[in-house]
Amino acid sequence: MTESIENVAGQRHDRTALILYGSETGNSQDVAEELGRVAERIHFQTVVCEMDQVNINALLDYTIVLFAVSTTGQGEFPKNARLFWRSLLRKRLPPGCLDHVSFTTFGLGDSSYPKFNWAARKLHKRLEQLGAKEVYPRGEADEQHSEGIDGTFLSWSADLRTHLLSSYPLPEGLTPIPPDVLLPPKYTLELLRDPSDIPTAASIQQAPVTSLTSLSSTASNATERPTSTQPQDPPRNLNGTSTSDISPQPETEPNMKTKWPFPFEHETAIGPQLKESAEGYESIRDSRLPPSDMLPLENGIETLLIKNERVTPDTHWQDVRLLTFLTNDQNLYNPGDTVTIFPKNFPEDVQTLIDLQGWNDIADVPLSFKARPPDFYNAENFVSLPRGLVPLKNSTLRQLLIHNLDFTAIPKRSFFQMIAHHTDDPMHKERLLEFANPVFTDEFYDYATRPRRSILEVLQDFPSVKLPWSWALALFPVIRGREFSICSGGTQRLYHDGNELIKFQLLIAIVKYKTVLKKIRQGLCSRYIASLHGETLLKVKMSSNAAFDRALKLNSNYPVIMVGPGTGVAPCRSLIWQRAADAFEENHTVHDAILFFGNRNANADYFFRDEWAIPSLRLQVFTAFSRDQRQKIYVQDLIRREGPRVHALLAQNALIIVCGSSGKMPQQVREAFLDVMEEHGGPWESRQKVEETFNLMEKRGQYLQETW
């Protein structure tokens, strides 16, 4: 069915390539993997790994070193690249220590951020300062490009390949590996040999109930997570829809409540599972929910979801959820911190894929993992599992498809290239290879990207494709966790029922839309979150926000101006309540704060409106609801309208925090602040001087942008 090559690198070890990536969301890793395939096809012995996995001395051992790095936050490196970056900044490094390193970089950024591709530019400059030689000009991708990363990467990588073939000619008799030859996978699955603990089919049900379930009488009595098709009642939402309470109110509260000037949140009952249909769409009801097994995440924390409530009316187009969790992890979080949720695929979709590919005989058999290591001397960076894959012990194929592998993702060109080798239908193969060919960019976007067609749907469209189950790790991307800003703070962090528990909340917009395929689309994580009910145990990761922490420490004694449209209000709410708690504990008045909040309708998506009226918070809220009047109003319009008030706070060195969707909003908000400073700063404030002042504010952390 397919032609493959097992020794893609030949026998020569003097053509080696190290491809390093720093990635927060996985995009840079995808770019690095593609660069690895490019290098492999021109016979470079290739290693692809995270930047933090290598010592800078290892760079000297390779013919070429390619970097793919994204910029996160305020011009920062991704978490898996920061150790490497700090090692490059050591003062004792001599200027020429990397003289023999030939390198280039490819940066991934978002031009809506002030420090666009800052990390890649800093990395490139520092490598040259240490003597490394640029083998090819660096490339930069912009998420705002109409074609996304591909808008730059496709042409850049093609030109890089041409340049490498010219600069490092192939030995006589050796030619590049053509696209119609299939590269062997780096990771494969095998049957588990003599397993000491073989799970049964029942192992794909729930994991053991832990101590957190004792918080609820129903949770402590639960023996199995729901798999029935019985409909459940709708939840309570903040607009008055009712739900039944299934846990008692806590009986005890701390003595400080009698002294605390701000209201404690009244602990409400755990609500049932949420299910609703989108207007104009068929009702979506999953007959079985994903099992509640918790992955063995490194540094993960165990949590109990006690409430999943919809905070927009059922008639509103946007479904927004407020999720409340409890944990006995006593490390208190701070404003700006995030929680990463790891979604799961639904059993019915997994079974559809298994049936389609004929994997039923192997689906519930324990498996082991086999990796193809680099076959040359310097393989200390070799890893035995794909980055980010955290399987259950003795996982079966079914468990991997539920918990670890994302077959609902939009396929990349490399996927079409790979599956084209696994069909006997000449017409199917020809069509799949067209989608993989960059020459047919429009066809690829029309078929896959624009309609958001999933990998599963592609396989349904091409039923002649029969994939080997052993290649699952190479075929499907790893499910990546989704990061959400915590929206609670201050006294909201405390849960009072006699236990020492920490509470945190997330405000999440459920992604659900209709594409040109006339079919409802729901994000993997959105669908998973919408299905969660009270008493659900999850293992999540909690991450601190270094930029937020630095800004708050440097500006703790000054006013704050917050811009948080939509769910961007989440970190703002956390900060508002935390400032109130800090002021009470330190016995000082809360400094003035302004919140510019925007959404569509005041009666539908004015999040937390009742809280903002609490006098002790000393919060002034200005709202822009774009659809409540004929002329649309946005947060940037409010900033200009309230120019005198904004400028007065800026004169007091106010901290500015902008949170919400990336794209045009951050740029328009920034322009609005520049307009205010220019208009109200006096005749001596030229636009150039205002820009210089604002750049200085950004540099010292007085202007913070957290967008996604």
C-alpha positions in Angstrom: 0.0 0.0 0.0 2.9 2.3 0.7 6.5 2.8 0.1 8.6 3.7 3.1 12.2 4.1 4.0 13.7 2.8 7.2 17.1 4.4 7.1 16.3 7.9 6.1 19.6 9.3 7.1 22.0 7.0 5.3 25.3 6.1 7.0 26.9 9.6 7.1 27.1 11.2 10.5 28.7 14.5 9.4 25.3 16.0 8.5 23.5 16.5 11.8 20.7 18.9 12.6 19.4 19.9 16.0 15.9 21.5 15.9 15.0 23.2 19.2 11.6 24.7 20.0 10.1 26.9 22.7 6.4 26.5 22.6 3.5 27.5 24.8 0.5 26.3 22.8 2.2 23.7 20.5 2.5 25.8 17.4 6.3 26.2 17.6 6.6 22.5 18.3 4.6 21.8 15.1 7.0 24.1 13.1 10.0 22.3 14.6 8.6 18.9 13.7 8.1 20.0 10.1 11.6 21.5 10.0 12.8 18.1 11.3 11.1 16.4 8.4 12.6 18.9 5.9 16.1 18.2 7.3 15.5 14.4 7.4 14.6 14.3 3.7 17.9 15.9 2.7 19.8 13.4 4.8 20.5 15.3 8.0 20.7 13.1 11.1 18.0 15.0 13.1 17.0 15.5 16.7 13.9 17.6 17.6 13.4 18.6 21.2 12.6 21.4 23.6 15.1 24.1 24.2 15.3 23.4 27.9 16.3 19.8 27.2 19.8 20.8 25.9 22.9 22.4 27.3 24.3 25.2 25.2 27.6 23.2 24.8 25.6 20.6 22.8 25.0 23.2 20.1 28.7 22.7 19.0 28.1 19.1 18.1 25.7 19.7 15.3 26.2 20.8 11.7 23.2 23.1 11.9 20.9 24.3 14.7 17.4 25.5 13.9 15.2 27.3 16.5 11.5 27.7 16.4 10.3 29.9 19.3 7.1 31.7 20.1 6.7 34.9 22.1 4.4 34.8 25.0 3.1 37.5 27.4 5.1 40.6 27.5 7.9 39.6 25.1 8.7 36.5 27.2 10.0 33.1 26.2 7.8 30.1 26.6 8.1 28.1 29.8 10.0 25.3 28.1 12.7 27.7 26.8 13.4 29.9 29.8 16.2 27.8 31.3 18.0 27.7 28.0 17.6 31.4 27.5 18.9 32.2 31.0 21.9 30.0 30.3 22.7 32.1 27.3 22.6 35.2 29.4 25.3 34.1 31.8 28.0 36.8 32.1 30.9 34.4 32.3 30.2 33.2 28.8 33.1 34.4 26.5 32.0 36.3 23.4 33.2 33.6 20.9 32.0 30.5 22.8 29.6 29.6 20.0 31.9 30.3 17.1 31.4 27.0 15.5 27.6 27.0 15.6 25.6 27.6 12.4 22.1 28.5 13.2 18.9 30.3 12.2 15.6 31.1 14.0 12.0 31.1 13.1 9.7 33.2 15.4 6.0 32.8 16.0 4.2 35.9 17.2 1.1 38.0 17.2 1.4 41.5 15.8 -1.4 42.7 18.1 1.1 42.5 20.9 3.5 45.4 21.4 6.5 43.1 21.6 5.9 41.2 18.4 8.3 38.1 18.0 10.4 39.6 20.8 11.7 36.2 22.0 13.0 35.1 18.6 14.6 38.4 17.9 16.4 38.4 21.3 17.5 34.8 20.9 18.9 35.5 17.4 20.8 38.6 18.6 22.2 36.8 21.6 23.5 33.8 19.6 25.3 36.2 17.3 26.8 38.0 20.3 28.2 34.7 21.4 29.8 34.1 18.0 27.2 31.8 16.3 27.0 32.2 12.6 23.6 32.8 10.9 23.3 30.1 8.3 20.1 31.6 6.9 18.1 34.8 7.6 15.6 34.4 10.4 11.9 34.0 9.6 8.9 35.5 11.4 5.3 34.3 11.4 2.3 36.4 12.5 -0.9 34.9 13.9 -2.8 37.8 12.4 -1.8 36.9 8.8 -4.8 35.8 6.7 -3.1 32.4 6.3 -1.8 32.2 9.9 1.6 30.8 10.4 1.7 29.2 7.0 1.6 32.6 5.4 5.3 32.9 6.1 6.5 29.5 7.1 5.8 27.7 3.9 7.9 29.9 1.7 10.6 30.4 4.4 11.0 26.6 5.0 11.1 25.9 1.2 13.8 28.5 0.7 15.7 27.2 3.7 15.7 23.7 2.2 17.2 25.0 -1.1 19.8 27.0 0.8 20.9 24.0 2.9 21.2 21.8 -0.2 23.4 24.5 -1.7 25.5 25.1 1.4 25.7 21.4 2.4 25.7 19.5 -0.9 24.7 15.8 -0.8 27.5 13.3 -1.3 27.7 11.8 -4.8 25.1 9.2 -5.5 22.8 10.5 -2.7 19.6 12.3 -3.6 16.9 13.9 -1.4 14.1 11.6 -0.2 11.1 12.4 -2.4 7.7 13.3 -0.9 6.2 10.0 -2.2 8.5 8.1 0.1 7.1 7.7 3.6 9.4 8.6 6.5 9.2 6.1 9.4 7.4 7.2 12.5 9.5 8.2 15.5 7.1 6.5 17.9 5.1 3.4 17.5 2.8 1.2 19.6 3.3 -2.5 20.4 1.4 -5.1 22.3 2.5 -5.1 25.9 4.7 -8.0 26.7 4.1 -9.9 29.9 2.3 -7.0 31.6 2.3 -7.1 35.4 -0.9 -5.3 35.7 -3.2 -5.7 32.7 -6.4 -3.6 32.9 -9.7 -5.0 31.9 -12.3 -3.3 29.7 -13.7 -1.9 33.0 -10.6 0.1 33.4 -11.8 2.7 30.9 -14.5 3.6 33.5 -13.8 5.9 36.4 -10.6 6.1 38.5 -10.9 5.5 42.3 -12.8 8.1 44.2 -10.5 10.2 46.3 -10.8 12.2 49.5 -12.1 15.3 47.8 -15.4 13.5 47.1 -16.3 13.5 50.8 -17.3 17.2 50.4 -20.6 16.1 49.0 -22.9 13.4 50.2 -23.7 12.4 46.6 -20.1 12.3 45.7 -19.2 10.0 48.6 -22.0 7.6 47.6 -21.1 7.7 43.9 -19.7 4.5 42.4 -19.7 5.3 38.7 -19.7 8.4 36.6 -22.7 9.0 34.4 -22.9 7.0 31.2 -26.6 6.9 30.7 -28.6 8.8 28.2 -31.1 10.2 30.7 -31.6 13.9 30.3 -30.9 16.1 33.3 -32.3 19.3 34.6 -30.8 22.6 33.5 -28.5 24.3 36.0 -29.0 27.5 37.9 -27.6 30.6 36.1 -27.2 34.1 37.2 -30.3 35.3 35.4 -32.7 33.3 37.5 -33.0 29.9 35.9 -33.6 27.3 38.7 -31.8 24.1 39.6 -32.1 21.7 42.5 -29.5 21.8 45.3 -27.9 18.5 46.0 -25.5 19.3 48.8 -26.1 21.1 52.1 -25.0 24.6 52.9 -21.8 24.8 54.9 -22.6 25.2 58.6 -19.5 27.0 59.8 -17.7 30.2 58.7 -14.7 31.9 60.2 -14.9 34.5 62.9 -13.4 37.1 60.6 -16.7 37.2 58.7 -18.1 39.4 61.4 -15.3 41.9 60.9 -14.8 41.6 57.1 -16.3 44.7 55.3 -16.8 42.8 52.0 -19.5 40.1 51.6 -18.4 36.4 51.6 -19.7 34.5 48.6 -22.6 32.3 49.7 -21.6 28.7 49.0 -24.3 27.2 46.8 -25.0 23.6 46.0 -23.5 21.5 43.4 -25.5 21.6 40.2 -26.3 18.8 37.7 -24.8 18.3 34.3 -25.5 21.0 31.8 -27.0 20.3 28.4 -28.7 22.6 26.0 -29.2 22.9 22.3 -28.0 25.9 20.2 -30.8 27.8 18.5 -31.3 26.5 15.0 -29.1 23.5 15.5 -29.9 19.9 16.3 -29.7 19.2 19.9 -26.3 17.7 20.8 -26.6 14.9 23.4 -23.7 12.6 24.1 -24.9 9.2 25.1 -21.8 8.6 27.2 -19.4 11.0 28.9 -15.7 10.6 29.0 -14.4 8.4 31.9 -13.1 10.3 34.9 -9.6 8.7 35.0 -7.1 11.2 36.1 -3.8 11.4 34.1 -0.6 11.2 36.1 0.3 14.8 35.3 3.6 16.1 36.7 2.9 18.8 39.2 -0.8 18.4 38.7 -3.3 19.1 41.4 -6.4 17.2 42.2 -9.6 19.3 42.2 -13.3 18.7 42.7 -15.7 20.6 40.4 -18.6 21.6 42.7 -20.5 23.9 40.3 -20.8 24.4 36.6 -23.3 27.2 35.9 -24.3 29.1 32.8 -24.1 32.8 33.4 -25.8 33.9 30.2 -29.5 33.3 29.5 -30.5 30.2 27.7 -31.8 32.4 24.9 -28.5 34.2 24.4 -26.2 33.2 21.5 -23.2 32.8 23.7 -22.9 30.1 26.4 -20.6 31.3 29.1 -19.8 29.1 32.2 -18.6 29.9 35.7 -16.9 26.9 37.0 -16.1 26.6 40.7 -13.5 24.1 42.0 -12.1 23.0 45.3 -8.7 21.7 46.1 -6.8 20.8 49.2 -3.6 22.1 47.6 -2.7 24.9 50.0 -0.6 27.0 47.6 -2.7 30.1 47.3 -2.9 31.5 43.8 -2.5 35.2 42.8 -4.2 37.5 40.2 -3.1 36.6 36.7 -2.5 32.9 37.5 -4.0 30.3 35.2 -5.4 26.8 35.3 -4.9 24.3 32.6 -7.7 21.8 31.9 -6.9 18.7 29.9 -10.0 17.7 27.8 -11.0 14.3 26.7 -12.6 12.8 23.7 -16.1 11.3 23.9 -16.4 7.4 23.8 -18.9 7.5 20.9 -16.4 9.4 18.8 -13.6 7.1 19.8 -15.7 4.1 18.8 -16.5 5.7 15.5 -12.8 6.0 14.7 -12.1 2.5 15.9 -14.9 1.1 13.7 -13.8 3.2 10.7 -10.2 1.9 10.9 -11.0 -1.7 11.9 -9.2 -1.5 15.2 -11.8 -3.3 17.3 -9.7 -6.4 17.9 -6.9 -4.4 19.3 -8.7 -1.5 21.0 -8.8 -2.8 24.5 -5.4 -4.6 24.7 -2.7 -3.0 26.8 0.1 -1.5 24.7 3.7 -0.3 25.1 5.6 2.4 23.4 8.5 2.1 21.1 10.7 5.0 20.0 13.1 5.3 17.0 16.2 6.9 18.5 18.7 8.9 16.4 21.2 6.5 15.1 24.3 8.6 15.7 26.5 9.2 18.7 24.9 12.3 20.2 21.5 11.2 21.3 21.3 12.4 24.9 18.3 14.5 24.0 16.3 11.5 22.8 12.9 11.1 24.5 10.9 7.9 24.7 7.4 9.5 24.4 6.0 12.3 22.3 6.3 15.6 24.2 3.1 16.2 26.2 1.9 12.6 26.1 1.0 11.5 29.6 -0.7 8.1 29.3 -2.4 6.0 31.9 -0.5 2.9 33.1 -0.7 0.1 30.5 -2.9 2.2 28.3 -5.0 0.6 25.7 -5.6 2.1 22.3 -9.1 3.1 23.4 -7.7 4.9 26.4 -5.1 6.7 24.4 -7.8 7.9 22.0 -10.0 9.1 24.9 -7.3 10.8 27.0 -4.3 11.6 24.9 -4.7 11.8 21.1 -6.7 14.6 19.4 -8.4 13.2 16.4 -10.8 16.1 16.4 -8.0 18.6 15.5 -7.9 20.3 12.2 -5.4 18.3 10.2 -2.1 19.7 9.0 -0.6 19.2 5.6 1.8 16.5 7.0 -1.3 14.5 8.0 -2.6 14.4 4.4 0.9 13.5 3.2 1.1 10.6 5.7 -2.4 9.1 5.1 -2.0 9.3 1.3 0.4 6.3 1.7 -2.3 4.2 3.4 -5.0 4.1 0.7 -5.3 1.8 -2.3 -7.7 4.2 -4.1 -5.8 6.1 -6.7 -8.3 9.0 -6.8 -8.2 9.3 -3.0 -4.4 9.3 -3.0 -4.2 11.9 -5.7 -6.6 14.2 -3.8 -4.9 13.7 -0.5 -1.5 14.6 -2.0 -3.0 17.7 -3.4 -4.0 18.8 0.1 -0.5 18.1 1.3 1.1 20.1 -1.5 1.8 23.8 -0.7 1.1 24.6 -4.3 -2.6 23.9 -3.7 -2.9 26.2 -0.7 -6.4 27.4 -1.6 -7.7 23.8 -1.9 -6.2 22.9 1.5 -7.8 25.9 3.2 -11.1 25.4 1.5 -11.3 21.8 2.5 -9.7 21.7 6.0 -9.0 25.1 7.5 -12.0 27.3 6.7 -14.7 24.7 7.5 -12.7 23.5 10.5 -12.9 19.9 9.3 -11.5 17.5 11.8 -9.2 14.5 11.3 -12.0 12.1 12.0 -14.2 13.8 9.3 -11.3 13.6 6.8 -11.1 9.8 7.5 -14.8 9.5 7.0 -14.5 11.4 3.7 -11.8 9.0 2.6 -12.9 5.6 3.8 -10.3 3.8 1.7 -7.7 5.1 4.1 -6.8 2.3 6.5 -4.2 3.3 9.1 -2.0 0.9 11.1 -2.9 1.2 14.8 0.8 1.0 15.7 1.2 4.4 14.0 -1.4 6.2 16.1 1.2 8.4 17.9 2.6 9.6 14.6 -0.8 10.2 13.0 -2.7 12.1 15.7 -1.4 15.1 17.7 -1.3 15.0 21.5 -4.3 16.6 23.3 -3.0 19.8 24.7 -4.3 21.4 27.9 -6.3 24.6 27.6 -5.2 27.5 29.8 -7.7 29.7 31.5 -7.3 32.8 33.7 -8.5 32.4 37.3 -11.3 34.9 38.0 -11.5 34.6 41.8 -9.3 36.3 44.4 -9.2 37.6 48.0 -11.8 36.0 50.2 -13.2 34.1 47.2 -10.3 31.8 47.5 -11.6 30.4 50.8 -14.2 27.6 51.1 -15.7 27.5 54.6 -17.1 24.1 55.6 -14.7 23.2 58.4 -12.0 21.9 56.0 -8.9 23.7 54.9 -9.8 23.9 51.2 -9.0 26.4 48.5 -11.6 27.5 46.0 -10.9 28.9 42.5 -13.2 29.9 39.7 -12.9 30.1 35.9 -15.1 32.1 33.5 -15.1 30.2 30.2 -16.9 30.9 26.9 -18.1 27.8 25.2 -16.9 27.6 21.6 -19.8 26.6 19.5 -20.4 27.8 15.9 -21.6 26.9 12.5 -19.3 26.7 9.5 -19.8 26.5 5.7 -20.4 22.8 6.2 -23.7 23.7 7.8 -22.7 21.6 10.8 -22.3 22.7 14.4 -18.8 23.0 15.6 -17.7 22.7 19.2 -14.2 23.0 20.5 -12.8 19.8 22.1 -12.3 21.5 25.4 -15.6 23.4 25.2 -17.5 20.3 24.6 -15.7 18.6 27.5 -16.3 21.5 29.9 -20.0 21.8 28.9 -20.5 18.1 29.8 -18.9 18.4 33.3 -21.2 18.2 36.3 -20.9 18.8 40.0 -18.8 16.2 41.9 -16.4 15.7 38.9 -12.9 15.0 39.9 -10.2 16.5 37.6 -6.5 16.8 37.7 -5.4 20.2 36.4 -2.2 22.4 36.4 -2.0 25.8 38.0 0.6 28.2 36.7 1.8 31.5 38.0 2.0 34.6 35.8 5.5 36.1 36.3 4.6 39.3 34.3 1.5 39.9 36.4 3.4 39.3 39.6 6.2 41.7 38.7 3.7 44.4 37.6 1.6 44.1 40.8 4.6 44.2 43.1 6.0 47.3 41.3 2.7 49.1 41.2 1.0 47.9 44.4 0.6 51.3 45.9 -0.9 53.0 42.9 -4.3 53.1 41.2 -5.2 50.6 38.5 -7.0 51.0 35.2 -8.4 47.7 33.9 -9.7 46.9 30.4 -11.5 43.6 30.3 -14.1 43.0 27.6 -16.0 39.7 27.6 -14.3 36.9 29.5 -11.2 39.1 29.6 -12.7 40.4 32.9 -11.6 37.2 34.6 -8.1 38.2 35.7 -9.5 41.7 36.5 -12.0 40.3 38.9 -9.3 38.3 40.6 -7.2 41.5 41.0 -10.1 43.5 42.3 -10.9 41.1 45.1 -7.3 40.5 45.9 -6.6 44.3 46.2 -9.5 44.5 48.6 -8.2 41.6 50.7 -4.7 43.0 50.8 -5.9 46.5 51.8 -7.9 45.0 54.7 -5.1 42.9 56.0 -2.6 45.7 55.8 -5.1 48.2 57.2 -5.1 50.7 54.4 -7.6 52.1 51.9 -8.0 50.4 48.6 -6.5 52.5 45.9 -8.8 53.8 43.2 -9.6 51.4 40.3 -11.4 51.8 37.0 -12.8 48.9 35.0 -13.7 49.3 31.4 -16.0 46.4 30.6 -17.6 45.6 27.2 -19.8 43.0 25.8 -22.9 42.7 23.6 -25.9 43.1 25.9 -26.3 44.5 29.4 -29.1 42.1 30.2 -27.3 39.0 28.8 -23.6 39.1 29.4 -22.7 41.8 32.0 -20.6 39.4 34.1 -20.4 40.0 37.9 -22.5 43.2 37.7 -23.8 42.8 41.2 -20.3 42.6 42.7 -19.1 45.8 41.1 -21.6 47.9 43.2 -19.9 46.9 46.5 -18.7 50.3 47.9 -15.7 48.9 49.8 -14.1 47.8 46.5 -13.7 51.4 45.5 -14.3 50.4 41.9 -15.7 52.5 39.1 -17.1 50.6 36.2 -17.7 52.0 32.7 -19.6 49.7 30.4 -19.9 49.4 26.6 -22.6 47.1 25.3 -22.2 47.1 21.5 -25.7 45.8 20.6 -27.9 47.8 23.0 -28.1 50.8 20.8 -28.0 51.7 17.1 -24.4 53.0 17.3 -21.9 50.4 18.5 -19.8 51.4 21.4 -16.6 49.6 22.4 -14.1 49.9 25.4 -11.7 52.1 23.4 -14.5 54.6 22.9 -15.1 54.7 26.7 -11.4 55.3 27.4 -11.5 58.4 25.1 -14.8 59.5 26.6 -13.4 59.3 30.1 -10.1 60.9 29.1 -9.9 63.4 32.0 -10.4 60.7 34.6 -8.0 58.3 32.9 -5.3 61.0 32.6 -5.7 61.9 36.2 -5.0 58.3 37.3 -2.1 58.1 34.9 -0.7 61.2 36.5 -0.7 59.1 39.8 1.3 56.4 38.0 -1.7 54.1 37.6 -1.1 50.5 36.4 -2.9 49.6 33.2 -4.0 46.1 32.6 -5.6 45.0 29.3 -7.1 41.5 29.1 -9.3 39.7 26.5 -9.2 38.6 22.9 -6.1 39.3 20.8 -6.4 40.9 17.4 -7.7 44.4 16.9 -8.9 45.1 20.4 -5.5 45.4 22.1 -4.2 47.7 19.3 -7.3 49.9 19.5 -7.1 50.2 23.2 -3.5 51.1 23.1 -4.3 53.9 20.6 -7.1 55.1 22.8 -4.7 55.5 25.7 -2.2 57.3 23.5 -5.0 59.7 22.4 -5.9 60.5 26.0 -2.3 61.2 26.9 -1.8 63.4 23.9 -5.1 65.3 24.3 -5.0 65.9 28.1 -1.3 66.1 28.6 -0.9 69.7 27.5 0.4 71.3 24.3 4.0 70.1 25.0 2.8 66.5 24.6 3.6 65.6 21.0 2.6 62.3 19.6 6.2 61.2 19.4 6.8 62.1 23.1 3.6 60.3 24.1 4.8 57.2 22.2 8.1 57.4 24.0 6.4 57.7 27.4 4.1 54.8 26.7 7.0 52.6 25.5 8.7 53.4 28.8 5.6 52.4 30.7 5.5 49.1 28.9 9.2 48.5 29.6 8.9 49.0 33.3 5.7 46.9 33.6 3.2 49.8 34.0 1.2 48.7 31.0 0.4 45.0 31.0 -1.4 43.1 28.2 -2.8 39.6 28.7 -4.7 38.6 25.6 -5.4 35.2 24.0 
